[in-house]
Amino acid sequence: MNGFDPKIVGKVNSIQVSDKHIYFGGEFGSAFNQPRSFLASFNRLKGTLTNWTPSISGSSMLTKVTSISLSDSILYVGGYFTKADTLSRNFLAAFDTS
């Protein structure tokens, strides 16, 4: 993939790569001009943004993803947040990426 530019507006704190995807976690609100808060996934072969839209939220301006780790299809996420999707999750969450 020559010249890959995910056009992430903000700071990327962690990147994980699988056979098919590249995952970004950090302090951002968009990628490829699409809303993506704190987490984004790109198709590794095409360089395009995927439809994966997990939700991370918190009660302060400090909300962010500081680290991500991929194990099979589970993406573990650490950071300063209180919710992952609709569930209460303080500082640690797991997302099924399959």
N, CA, C and O atoms as CSV, one atom per row, in Angstrom:
chain,resi,resn,atom,element,x,y,z
A,1,MET,N,N,0.848,-1.160,0.000
A,1,MET,CA,C,0.000,0.000,0.000
A,1,MET,C,C,0.900,1.230,0.000
A,1,MET,O,O,1.405,1.629,1.049
A,2,ASN,N,N,1.098,1.817,-1.140
A,2,ASN,CA,C,1.943,3.000,-1.259
A,2,ASN,C,C,1.179,4.251,-0.873
A,2,ASN,O,O,0.026,4.430,-1.267
A,3,GLY,N,N,1.822,5.118,-0.101
A,3,GLY,CA,C,1.239,6.406,0.227
A,3,GLY,C,C,-0.006,6.354,1.079
A,3,GLY,O,O,-0.848,7.245,0.971
A,4,PHE,N,N,-0.161,5.352,1.921
A,4,PHE,CA,C,-1.340,5.238,2.778
A,4,PHE,C,C,-1.415,6.429,3.718
A,4,PHE,O,O,-0.468,6.708,4.453
A,5,ASP,N,N,-2.542,7.130,3.694
A,5,ASP,CA,C,-2.784,8.263,4.581
A,5,ASP,C,C,-4.181,8.116,5.163
A,5,ASP,O,O,-5.163,8.370,4.465
A,6,PRO,N,N,-4.297,7.710,6.431
A,6,PRO,CA,C,-5.615,7.486,7.026
A,6,PRO,C,C,-6.395,8.764,7.314
A,6,PRO,O,O,-7.555,8.700,7.722
A,7,LYS,N,N,-5.775,9.922,7.108
A,7,LYS,CA,C,-6.440,11.208,7.324
A,7,LYS,C,C,-7.119,11.272,8.692
A,7,LYS,O,O,-8.269,11.697,8.811
A,8,ILE,N,N,-6.393,10.845,9.710
A,8,ILE,CA,C,-6.905,10.915,11.079
A,8,ILE,C,C,-6.659,12.314,11.616
A,8,ILE,O,O,-5.533,12.813,11.600
A,9,VAL,N,N,-7.732,12.941,12.093
A,9,VAL,CA,C,-7.640,14.286,12.654
A,9,VAL,C,C,-7.492,14.144,14.164
A,9,VAL,O,O,-8.472,13.900,14.869
A,10,GLY,N,N,-6.272,14.297,14.656
A,10,GLY,CA,C,-5.976,14.123,16.068
A,10,GLY,C,C,-4.723,13.296,16.246
A,10,GLY,O,O,-3.898,13.183,15.340
A,11,LYS,N,N,-4.594,12.724,17.418
A,11,LYS,CA,C,-3.387,11.987,17.792
A,11,LYS,C,C,-3.652,10.481,17.815
A,11,LYS,O,O,-4.651,10.029,18.375
A,12,VAL,N,N,-2.756,9.713,17.205
A,12,VAL,CA,C,-2.808,8.254,17.262
A,12,VAL,C,C,-1.846,7.798,18.349
A,12,VAL,O,O,-0.665,8.146,18.322
A,13,ASN,N,N,-2.345,7.020,19.307
A,13,ASN,CA,C,-1.515,6.532,20.414
A,13,ASN,C,C,-1.088,5.083,20.252
A,13,ASN,O,O,-0.100,4.661,20.854
A,14,SER,N,N,-1.822,4.308,19.443
A,14,SER,CA,C,-1.514,2.886,19.324
A,14,SER,C,C,-2.032,2.353,17.990
A,14,SER,O,O,-3.080,2.775,17.501
A,15,ILE,N,N,-1.276,1.413,17.410
A,15,ILE,CA,C,-1.645,0.789,16.135
A,15,ILE,C,C,-1.469,-0.722,16.266
A,15,ILE,O,O,-0.486,-1.193,16.837
A,16,GLN,N,N,-2.430,-1.475,15.734
A,16,GLN,CA,C,-2.334,-2.928,15.662
A,16,GLN,C,C,-2.673,-3.355,14.241
A,16,GLN,O,O,-3.550,-2.774,13.602
A,17,VAL,N,N,-1.976,-4.369,13.752
A,17,VAL,CA,C,-2.158,-4.831,12.380
A,17,VAL,C,C,-2.524,-6.313,12.388
A,17,VAL,O,O,-1.886,-7.119,13.065
A,18,SER,N,N,-3.564,-6.659,11.625
A,18,SER,CA,C,-3.924,-8.062,11.414
A,18,SER,C,C,-3.710,-8.379,9.935
A,18,SER,O,O,-3.230,-7.535,9.180
A,19,ASP,N,N,-4.064,-9.585,9.528
A,19,ASP,CA,C,-3.914,-9.958,8.123
A,19,ASP,C,C,-4.717,-9.044,7.201
A,19,ASP,O,O,-4.273,-8.724,6.098
A,20,LYS,N,N,-5.900,-8.623,7.655
A,20,LYS,CA,C,-6.802,-7.862,6.790
A,20,LYS,C,C,-7.010,-6.407,7.197
A,20,LYS,O,O,-7.472,-5.602,6.389
A,21,HIS,N,N,-6.674,-6.058,8.448
A,21,HIS,CA,C,-7.010,-4.725,8.942
A,21,HIS,C,C,-5.856,-4.042,9.672
A,21,HIS,O,O,-4.924,-4.686,10.154
A,22,ILE,N,N,-5.954,-2.720,9.734
A,22,ILE,CA,C,-5.071,-1.900,10.564
A,22,ILE,C,C,-5.976,-1.145,11.527
A,22,ILE,O,O,-6.908,-0.461,11.103
A,23,TYR,N,N,-5.703,-1.268,12.820
A,23,TYR,CA,C,-6.514,-0.620,13.853
A,23,TYR,C,C,-5.727,0.525,14.477
A,23,TYR,O,O,-4.537,0.397,14.765
A,24,PHE,N,N,-6.410,1.638,14.677
A,24,PHE,CA,C,-5.814,2.810,15.305
A,24,PHE,C,C,-6.604,3.156,16.556
A,24,PHE,O,O,-7.833,3.091,16.556
A,25,GLY,N,N,-5.901,3.523,17.622
A,25,GLY,CA,C,-6.535,4.022,18.838
A,25,GLY,C,C,-5.857,5.310,19.251
A,25,GLY,O,O,-4.645,5.452,19.089
A,26,GLY,N,N,-6.615,6.245,19.779
A,26,GLY,CA,C,-5.988,7.503,20.166
A,26,GLY,C,C,-6.948,8.569,20.612
A,26,GLY,O,O,-7.945,8.304,21.284
A,27,GLU,N,N,-6.623,9.793,20.219
A,27,GLU,CA,C,-7.379,10.984,20.604
A,27,GLU,C,C,-7.811,11.690,19.329
A,27,GLU,O,O,-7.265,12.736,18.979
A,28,PHE,N,N,-8.787,11.122,18.636
A,28,PHE,CA,C,-9.236,11.689,17.365
A,28,PHE,C,C,-10.744,11.547,17.223
A,28,PHE,O,O,-11.376,10.754,17.921
A,29,GLY,N,N,-11.305,12.321,16.315
A,29,GLY,CA,C,-12.746,12.311,16.105
A,29,GLY,C,C,-13.165,11.943,14.697
A,29,GLY,O,O,-14.351,11.775,14.416
A,30,SER,N,N,-12.169,11.816,13.800
A,30,SER,CA,C,-12.517,11.420,12.437
A,30,SER,C,C,-11.332,10.748,11.756
A,30,SER,O,O,-10.174,10.932,12.130
A,31,ALA,N,N,-11.678,9.960,10.737
A,31,ALA,CA,C,-10.686,9.295,9.893
A,31,ALA,C,C,-11.268,9.230,8.490
A,31,ALA,O,O,-12.445,8.911,8.321
A,32,PHE,N,N,-10.461,9.527,7.491
A,32,PHE,CA,C,-10.940,9.583,6.096
A,32,PHE,C,C,-12.195,10.449,5.976
A,32,PHE,O,O,-13.102,10.133,5.206
A,33,ASN,N,N,-12.241,11.532,6.736
A,33,ASN,CA,C,-13.364,12.476,6.727
A,33,ASN,C,C,-14.687,11.860,7.173
A,33,ASN,O,O,-15.757,12.361,6.828
A,34,GLN,N,N,-14.613,10.771,7.943
A,34,GLN,CA,C,-15.797,10.124,8.507
A,34,GLN,C,C,-15.696,10.156,10.030
A,34,GLN,O,O,-14.594,10.062,10.569
A,35,PRO,N,N,-16.827,10.287,10.740
A,35,PRO,CA,C,-16.768,10.288,12.202
A,35,PRO,C,C,-16.233,8.962,12.746
A,35,PRO,O,O,-16.797,7.902,12.474
A,36,ARG,N,N,-15.170,9.027,13.496
A,36,ARG,CA,C,-14.604,7.872,14.191
A,36,ARG,C,C,-13.967,8.412,15.462
A,36,ARG,O,O,-12.929,9.072,15.407
A,37,SER,N,N,-14.582,8.137,16.601
A,37,SER,CA,C,-14.088,8.668,17.867
A,37,SER,C,C,-13.218,7.655,18.587
A,37,SER,O,O,-13.710,6.630,19.058
A,38,PHE,N,N,-11.946,7.935,18.671
A,38,PHE,CA,C,-10.971,7.205,19.477
A,38,PHE,C,C,-10.507,5.875,18.884
A,38,PHE,O,O,-9.411,5.421,19.212
A,39,LEU,N,N,-11.302,5.234,18.023
A,39,LEU,CA,C,-10.928,3.965,17.390
A,39,LEU,C,C,-11.318,3.985,15.912
A,39,LEU,O,O,-12.369,4.511,15.545
A,40,ALA,N,N,-10.463,3.407,15.073
A,40,ALA,CA,C,-10.773,3.295,13.649
A,40,ALA,C,C,-10.110,2.048,13.084
A,40,ALA,O,O,-9.100,1.575,13.605
A,41,SER,N,N,-10.692,1.523,12.015
A,41,SER,CA,C,-10.168,0.334,11.350
A,41,SER,C,C,-10.129,0.577,9.843
A,41,SER,O,O,-11.061,1.127,9.256
A,42,PHE,N,N,-9.020,0.149,9.236
A,42,PHE,CA,C,-8.843,0.285,7.797
A,42,PHE,C,C,-8.603,-1.077,7.177
A,42,PHE,O,O,-7.995,-1.953,7.792
A,43,ASN,N,N,-9.088,-1.251,5.946
A,43,ASN,CA,C,-8.788,-2.439,5.176
A,43,ASN,C,C,-7.318,-2.362,4.790
A,43,ASN,O,O,-6.895,-1.413,4.129
A,44,ARG,N,N,-6.551,-3.344,5.195
A,44,ARG,CA,C,-5.100,-3.317,4.990
A,44,ARG,C,C,-4.709,-3.399,3.515
A,44,ARG,O,O,-3.721,-2.790,3.104
A,45,LEU,N,N,-5.460,-4.133,2.730
A,45,LEU,CA,C,-5.119,-4.316,1.324
A,45,LEU,C,C,-5.559,-3.143,0.453
A,45,LEU,O,O,-4.862,-2.771,-0.490
A,46,LYS,N,N,-6.710,-2.563,0.769
A,46,LYS,CA,C,-7.253,-1.470,-0.043
A,46,LYS,C,C,-6.905,-0.086,0.502
A,46,LYS,O,O,-6.920,0.895,-0.241
A,47,GLY,N,N,-6.590,-0.006,1.800
A,47,GLY,CA,C,-6.309,1.287,2.413
A,47,GLY,C,C,-7.549,2.113,2.670
A,47,GLY,O,O,-7.468,3.334,2.806
A,48,THR,N,N,-8.704,1.454,2.739
A,48,THR,CA,C,-9.967,2.163,2.940
A,48,THR,C,C,-10.488,1.975,4.362
A,48,THR,O,O,-10.199,0.972,5.015
A,49,LEU,N,N,-11.246,2.937,4.821
A,49,LEU,CA,C,-11.875,2.879,6.130
A,49,LEU,C,C,-12.953,1.802,6.120
A,49,LEU,O,O,-13.716,1.699,5.160
A,50,THR,N,N,-13.022,0.994,7.185
A,50,THR,CA,C,-14.059,-0.038,7.273
A,50,THR,C,C,-15.323,0.539,7.917
A,50,THR,O,O,-15.334,1.681,8.375
A,51,ASN,N,N,-16.375,-0.265,7.942
A,51,ASN,CA,C,-17.645,0.139,8.559
A,51,ASN,C,C,-17.673,-0.078,10.067
A,51,ASN,O,O,-18.679,0.222,10.709
A,52,TRP,N,N,-16.591,-0.591,10.644
A,52,TRP,CA,C,-16.506,-0.860,12.085
A,52,TRP,C,C,-16.547,0.465,12.839
A,52,TRP,O,O,-15.685,1.322,12.643
A,53,THR,N,N,-17.557,0.634,13.707
A,53,THR,CA,C,-17.720,1.905,14.423
A,53,THR,C,C,-17.982,1.678,15.910
A,53,THR,O,O,-19.096,1.913,16.378
A,54,PRO,N,N,-16.992,1.233,16.646
A,54,PRO,CA,C,-17.174,1.072,18.087
A,54,PRO,C,C,-17.312,2.442,18.746
A,54,PRO,O,O,-16.877,3.458,18.203
A,55,SER,N,N,-17.919,2.446,19.911
A,55,SER,CA,C,-18.123,3.706,20.622
A,55,SER,C,C,-17.357,3.698,21.940
A,55,SER,O,O,-17.521,2.798,22.763
A,56,ILE,N,N,-16.528,4.704,22.122
A,56,ILE,CA,C,-15.827,4.941,23.386
A,56,ILE,C,C,-16.266,6.313,23.870
A,56,ILE,O,O,-16.274,7.270,23.096
A,57,SER,N,N,-16.629,6.420,25.140
A,57,SER,CA,C,-17.017,7.729,25.668
A,57,SER,C,C,-16.619,7.839,27.129
A,57,SER,O,O,-16.331,6.847,27.798
A,58,GLY,N,N,-16.612,9.059,27.593
A,58,GLY,CA,C,-16.252,9.331,28.974
A,58,GLY,C,C,-16.896,10.616,29.445
A,58,GLY,O,O,-17.589,11.298,28.691
A,59,SER,N,N,-16.658,10.926,30.681
A,59,SER,CA,C,-17.313,12.088,31.276
A,59,SER,C,C,-16.395,13.297,31.380
A,59,SER,O,O,-16.732,14.274,32.049
A,60,SER,N,N,-15.248,13.244,30.731
A,60,SER,CA,C,-14.335,14.384,30.841
A,60,SER,C,C,-13.633,14.650,29.517
A,60,SER,O,O,-13.711,13.858,28.578
A,61,MET,N,N,-12.954,15.771,29.469
A,61,MET,CA,C,-12.172,16.138,28.289
A,61,MET,C,C,-10.952,15.229,28.129
A,61,MET,O,O,-10.288,15.264,27.093
A,62,LEU,N,N,-10.653,14.422,29.139
A,62,LEU,CA,C,-9.492,13.541,29.094
A,62,LEU,C,C,-9.781,12.210,28.411
A,62,LEU,O,O,-8.890,11.366,28.312
A,63,THR,N,N,-11.011,12.004,27.937
A,63,THR,CA,C,-11.374,10.742,27.298
A,63,THR,C,C,-10.455,10.474,26.106
A,63,THR,O,O,-10.300,11.311,25.216
A,64,LYS,N,N,-9.847,9.273,26.113
A,64,LYS,CA,C,-8.960,8.886,25.016
A,64,LYS,C,C,-8.620,7.409,25.123
A,64,LYS,O,O,-8.776,6.797,26.180
A,65,VAL,N,N,-8.157,6.849,24.022
A,65,VAL,CA,C,-7.617,5.493,23.991
A,65,VAL,C,C,-6.102,5.624,24.017
A,65,VAL,O,O,-5.515,6.313,23.183
A,66,THR,N,N,-5.476,4.960,24.977
A,66,THR,CA,C,-4.023,5.053,25.101
A,66,THR,C,C,-3.305,3.838,24.535
A,66,THR,O,O,-2.149,3.937,24.124
A,67,SER,N,N,-3.988,2.678,24.508
A,67,SER,CA,C,-3.338,1.478,23.979
A,67,SER,C,C,-4.376,0.499,23.449
A,67,SER,O,O,-5.502,0.435,23.944
A,68,ILE,N,N,-3.977,-0.266,22.426
A,68,ILE,CA,C,-4.811,-1.336,21.897
A,68,ILE,C,C,-3.938,-2.560,21.670
A,68,ILE,O,O,-2.749,-2.450,21.369
A,69,SER,N,N,-4.553,-3.731,21.821
A,69,SER,CA,C,-3.842,-4.985,21.599
A,69,SER,C,C,-4.807,-5.969,20.949
A,69,SER,O,O,-5.939,-6.123,21.408
A,70,LEU,N,N,-4.372,-6.625,19.897
A,70,LEU,CA,C,-5.221,-7.534,19.140
A,70,LEU,C,C,-4.835,-8.978,19.421
A,70,LEU,O,O,-3.663,-9.347,19.346
A,71,SER,N,N,-5.845,-9.798,19.749
A,71,SER,CA,C,-5.655,-11.232,19.938
A,71,SER,C,C,-6.761,-11.939,19.162
A,71,SER,O,O,-7.932,-11.865,19.535
A,72,ASP,N,N,-6.392,-12.615,18.096
A,72,ASP,CA,C,-7.359,-13.202,17.161
A,72,ASP,C,C,-8.291,-12.089,16.682
A,72,ASP,O,O,-7.828,-11.136,16.057
A,73,SER,N,N,-9.581,-12.187,16.958
A,73,SER,CA,C,-10.510,-11.147,16.491
A,73,SER,C,C,-10.945,-10.201,17.615
A,73,SER,O,O,-11.854,-9.393,17.427
A,74,ILE,N,N,-10.304,-10.300,18.773
A,74,ILE,CA,C,-10.657,-9.438,19.909
A,74,ILE,C,C,-9.638,-8.308,20.027
A,74,ILE,O,O,-8.434,-8.544,20.129
A,75,LEU,N,N,-10.145,-7.074,20.009
A,75,LEU,CA,C,-9.298,-5.901,20.192
A,75,LEU,C,C,-9.490,-5.396,21.618
A,75,LEU,O,O,-10.573,-4.944,21.988
A,76,TYR,N,N,-8.427,-5.477,22.409
A,76,TYR,CA,C,-8.449,-4.982,23.784
A,76,TYR,C,C,-8.029,-3.520,23.768
A,76,TYR,O,O,-7.053,-3.146,23.117
A,77,VAL,N,N,-8.780,-2.702,24.494
A,77,VAL,CA,C,-8.602,-1.256,24.460
A,77,VAL,C,C,-8.411,-0.734,25.876
A,77,VAL,O,O,-9.204,-1.033,26.769
A,78,GLY,N,N,-7.359,0.043,26.075
A,78,GLY,CA,C,-7.115,0.681,27.364
A,78,GLY,C,C,-7.090,2.185,27.205
A,78,GLY,O,O,-6.704,2.701,26.156
A,79,GLY,N,N,-7.502,2.889,28.248
A,79,GLY,CA,C,-7.468,4.343,28.172
A,79,GLY,C,C,-8.296,4.993,29.251
A,79,GLY,O,O,-8.626,4.381,30.267
A,80,TYR,N,N,-8.623,6.240,29.012
A,80,TYR,CA,C,-9.418,7.030,29.947
A,80,TYR,C,C,-10.828,7.152,29.387
A,80,TYR,O,O,-11.115,8.058,28.605
A,81,PHE,N,N,-11.712,6.232,29.791
A,81,PHE,CA,C,-13.103,6.239,29.342
A,81,PHE,C,C,-13.954,5.502,30.369
A,81,PHE,O,O,-13.437,4.781,31.222
A,82,THR,N,N,-15.265,5.695,30.274
A,82,THR,CA,C,-16.195,5.062,31.208
A,82,THR,C,C,-17.234,4.195,30.505
A,82,THR,O,O,-17.963,3.447,31.156
A,83,LYS,N,N,-17.303,4.293,29.168
A,83,LYS,CA,C,-18.256,3.483,28.406
A,83,LYS,C,C,-17.622,2.961,27.130
A,83,LYS,O,O,-16.842,3.651,26.473
A,84,ALA,N,N,-17.973,1.725,26.794
A,84,ALA,CA,C,-17.604,1.113,25.522
A,84,ALA,C,C,-18.897,0.605,24.904
A,84,ALA,O,O,-19.563,-0.269,25.458
A,85,ASP,N,N,-19.241,1.158,23.760
A,85,ASP,CA,C,-20.571,0.961,23.183
A,85,ASP,C,C,-21.593,1.372,24.241
A,85,ASP,O,O,-21.522,2.505,24.718
A,86,THR,N,N,-22.522,0.533,24.629
A,86,THR,CA,C,-23.536,0.933,25.619
A,86,THR,C,C,-23.223,0.418,27.022
A,86,THR,O,O,-24.025,0.596,27.938
A,87,LEU,N,N,-22.074,-0.214,27.196
A,87,LEU,CA,C,-21.734,-0.842,28.472
A,87,LEU,C,C,-20.814,0.034,29.316
A,87,LEU,O,O,-19.943,0.722,28.784
A,88,SER,N,N,-21.009,0.006,30.622
A,88,SER,CA,C,-20.090,0.691,31.534
A,88,SER,C,C,-18.777,-0.069,31.559
A,88,SER,O,O,-18.738,-1.246,31.918
A,89,ARG,N,N,-17.706,0.604,31.180
A,89,ARG,CA,C,-16.369,0.010,31.161
A,89,ARG,C,C,-15.380,1.093,31.558
A,89,ARG,O,O,-15.169,2.053,30.817
A,90,ASN,N,N,-14.780,0.936,32.719
A,90,ASN,CA,C,-13.814,1.914,33.201
A,90,ASN,C,C,-12.401,1.498,32.822
A,90,ASN,O,O,-11.861,0.533,33.362
A,91,PHE,N,N,-11.813,2.228,31.899
A,91,PHE,CA,C,-10.402,2.129,31.535
A,91,PHE,C,C,-10.015,0.929,30.673
A,91,PHE,O,O,-8.939,0.944,30.076
A,92,LEU,N,N,-10.852,-0.114,30.582
A,92,LEU,CA,C,-10.498,-1.303,29.805
A,92,LEU,C,C,-11.746,-1.889,29.153
A,92,LEU,O,O,-12.788,-2.018,29.796
A,93,ALA,N,N,-11.635,-2.243,27.875
A,93,ALA,CA,C,-12.762,-2.838,27.150
A,93,ALA,C,C,-12.229,-3.800,26.099
A,93,ALA,O,O,-11.050,-3.769,25.746
A,94,ALA,N,N,-13.117,-4.652,25.608
A,94,ALA,CA,C,-12.771,-5.589,24.540
A,94,ALA,C,C,-13.853,-5.520,23.469
A,94,ALA,O,O,-15.044,-5.476,23.778
A,95,PHE,N,N,-13.431,-5.510,22.211
A,95,PHE,CA,C,-14.349,-5.465,21.078
A,95,PHE,C,C,-14.092,-6.659,20.176
A,95,PHE,O,O,-12.944,-6.982,19.871
A,96,ASP,N,N,-15.171,-7.315,19.748
A,96,ASP,CA,C,-15.062,-8.390,18.769
A,96,ASP,C,C,-15.025,-7.742,17.391
A,96,ASP,O,O,-15.984,-7.076,17.001
A,97,THR,N,N,-13.953,-7.921,16.657
A,97,THR,CA,C,-13.784,-7.266,15.360
A,97,THR,C,C,-14.222,-8.142,14.188
A,97,THR,O,O,-14.131,-7.728,13.033
A,98,SER,N,N,-14.699,-9.353,14.487
A,98,SER,CA,C,-15.088,-10.257,13.380
A,98,SER,C,C,-16.420,-9.879,12.766
A,98,SER,O,O,-16.879,-10.537,11.833
